[in-house]
Amino acid sequence: MKDYYKKQAAQLKTLITMLIGQLSKGDQQKIMTICTIDVHAQDVMTKMIAQKVDNAQAFLWLSQLRHHWDDEAKHCFANICDAQFQYS
């Protein structure tokens, strides 16, 4: 997780560098949205590292909304904790 945290930080730095450059209003808004999402993801990663999350059954991990594709059902699902919802 610590290695991934470093990767997140580098990606965020790249996005910030892009914001400093010349962007259209639309592109600037898109990059700002991605930055906001990435900062949140980095905050979550910081908490997981601090709490020494080391398996997929840890509450801090399970409490994060995740999506996955189910080949059998041919649908995308959103999972949070032990609940599953069909994404539509």
C-alpha positions, 0 to 999 in steps of 0.5 A, a space after each residue: 500500500 505504501 508503494 501505491 500511495 507514492 504512485 498516487 502522490 506522483 499522479 496527483 502532482 502530474 495533475 496539478 502541473 497540468 492545472 497550472 498550464 493553459 487549459 480550456 474551462 472544460 478541461 480545467 474543470 475535468 482535471 479539478 474533478 479528477 484531483 478531488 477524487 484522487 485527493 479523497 482516494 489518497 486520504 483513504 489510503 493514508 487511513 488504511 496505512 495508518 490502521 495497518 489494513 492488511 486484508 480484504 476483510 478489514 472494515 476500512 477496506 470494506 467500507 469503500 464503495 467498489 464496483 465489479 463486473 459479474 460475468 455470470 450475471 452480465 451486470 456491473 455491481 456496486 459493493 459497500 460493506 456486505 451490501 451489493 447493488 446492481 449498477 444501472 
